[in-house]
């Protein structure tokens, strides 16, 4: 979800939960109290999943890392929630011990309902990004990217980009025509805007697989230029290269 949409979403959810649990328990103070305990962890979990794991791993078809990191996220989130639940009820017991059974009965389902809402938000995020991905695929042949270069906004066709190199304070885009376009946009930001034909092989390099000539486990050749494959990206790069069937690739 976009930031504003996410804020609006969780704002509405918080109000509905506050009203719902306040009415059902007959105590709006406790409803607010428990929401303030539970929501931060839940919102952080939702943000990690929707803004990091889905776009950077699931949508990039890095399914193994997505599953593993999702599992870690859920485990850590649940552990934090158990600690928070314990602390929340422990503090309540000091002030209203006589009504603890009623309070526990009234709010025991709040974490479950909130996690269900997180799953709903995740489903909406995945569905939205899948629809965006399908639209991008339909337009891929004529797709382009807009970058700021030489104080002007310049549109560059994806098919014209051979590879992209990060040079500390700026990024250099190498075109098939031999021209180089320099922009101060970060390479990580460009990576998010590029279709699947582009592959990150190094913290400093993104390549267009349409121009791939040959490769091994240490480097690959793009239009006669040898570029290194870093250890961080090697496993993913080799998995993608060994499973793609472009006739221009020579192993």
N, C-alpha and C positions, 0 to 999 in steps of 0.2 A: 504494500500500500504506500501511496505517497504520504509525505509527512503530515500535510493538513488533513487529508482523509483519515489518516491513522489517529490523529488527535481528536477529530470529530467522532470517529468510531468508538474510541475508548471513553470519550466524554459521555456519549449517549449510553454506553454499556454501564458505566459507573452510576449514572443517574437511575437507570432502570433497576440495577441491583440494589442500590440504596433504598429506593421506594419499595421494591418487592420484599426484601428481607426486613425492612423497617416495619411494614404492615404486617407481615406474617409473624414476626416475633413480638410486635407491639413495643419495640424500643429502637428508635431511630439513632440514638447515640451509639448503641452497640453495633448497629448496621454500618455506621460510618467508621467506627473503630476497627472492625474486622476488614473492611474494604481497604483502609489505609495500610493495613499489614500485608494483605494478599496481593493487591494490584501491582506494586512496583516490580515484584519478581515475575509476575505473569506478563506484564507489558514488556519487560526486558526479554523474556523468553520468546514472545511473539515477534519482537523486533529482530532478534538474532535469526529466527527461522525465516521470516518473510523478507528481510532486507539483506541477509547475508547467505544463508544456506540455499534458499530457493534460486535466487538469480545467479550466484557464483558457482554453484555445484550442480543442483538439479537441472537447471536450464542449460548448463554447459555440458550436460550428459556425463558428469563426473559422479556417477551413481554410487560407487563404493565409498568415496569420501563423504558424500551427502548422507548416506545411511549411517556411517560411523559417527560423524559429527552430530547428526540429529539425535542419535542414541545418547551421546555424551551430554548434549544440551538438555534432554529430557531427564536424565539421571540427576544432573546437577540441580536442575530446576525443582525436581521433586524433593531432593534432599533439603534444599533451602526452604521449601514450603513446609516440610515436616518440622524443621526448626522453628519457623515462624509460627506455625500452629501451636506448638508447645509453649513458646514464649507468650503468645497472645492469651491462651487460656490460663497460663501460670499467673500472669498479671491480673487477669480478671478474678482469679481465685482469692487474691488478697483483699479484694474490695466487695465481692459479691459471691462468697463461697456457697451460701445457702441455695442460690439459684443456678449453680453450675450445671446440673442435669438439664435444666430447661434451656440454658444458653447453648450447651453442646448440641442438644437436639435441634435447636433452631438454626445453627450455623454450620453444622457438620457437612452440609452439602454445598456450601459456598465455594470451596476450592474445586470441587468436581464440576460445578456449573461453569466456573471461570475457565477451567481447562477445556471444557467443551467449546466455549466461546473462542478460545485460542485456536482450536482445531478448525472451527468455522472460518476464522480469519485466514488461517493457512490455506484452506481450500479455496477461498475467494482469491487469495494472492496467486496460487498456482494456476487457477483457471484463467485469471486475467493475463498472466504472463504467457501462458500457452496460446491464448488468443492473439496476443501481440506477436508471439513468435511465428504463428501461422500467417499473419498479415505480412510480416517481414519476409517470409519465404516466398510469398506470392509476388512481392516486389523486388526480390533479390537481384534479378538481372539488371534492373534499372536503378538499384538502390545507390545511395550516396551518403556522404557524411559532410557536415559543415564544420569547418575549423576557422579559427582566427589566425590570420597570417599577414604580416606586413600591414597591420592596422586595418585590414579588410576581412570580411567574412567570405570564405572561399568554399565552394562546393566541390568535393572530389568524389568521383565514382569509385566504388569499391573495386571494380574490375581493373582499375588503373593502378592500384596500390600494390607494390611488390612486397615491401616490408616496412616496418616502423621501428625506429630506434630512439630510445630515451638517452638524452645527453645532459643529465643533471638538471639544469634549469629550463631546458626546452626539449621538444620532441621533433625529430626529423622524419618526414614521410617520404619514402623513396618511390617514385612513380615509374611506370613502365616506359614512359617517354624519355627518361633520364633526368627529369627535373626533380629537385628536392624541395619540399614544402616544409617550412619551419613554423612551429606553433608552440606556445607555452602551455598548452593543455597537457595534463598529466597522462602518461601512457595507460595508467589504470582506468582513467575515465574513458579513453578511446576504446579500450578493450571491451567495455560494457556496451558500446554502441556498434560493435562490429559483428557481422554474421558468423556462422559456424565455419565458413571457409577460411577464416583467420584463426591462427593458433599462437598462443603465448608460449614461447620456448625458453624464455629467459626474462629476468626482471627488466632487461633493457631491450628486448626484442619481441615483436609480434610479426608473424609472417603470413603471407597469402599463399595457401597451399596450391593455388592454381599455377604458381610459378615455381613450384618445387621440382628440382631436377634429380637430386639424390640425397641420401642421408645415411648416417650410421648412428651409433649410440652417443657420440660426442658432438656432432655437428651436422648441419644440413646445408645444402646448396640451393640458393634462391637466385635464379638468373645469373649464375656465375659467381655469386658472392657467398663465401663460406661463413655461416653464423653458428655460434656455439649453443649447445643445449645445456642448460644448467641442471645441476643435480636436483633442485627443487621441483622442476617441471618434467624431468626425464621420464618418469614412469607414465605419466599421463600422455606425454608427447609420443612415446613409443607405442602405447596402446592405440592411440588414434591413427598414427601412421601405418601401423601393421594391419589395421582393419579397414583402411580406406583403399579404394580400388582404382585410383587415378592412373591412367596408362603412362603418364609422364614421369612417374616415380620409379627410380631404379634403386633397389636396395643393395 
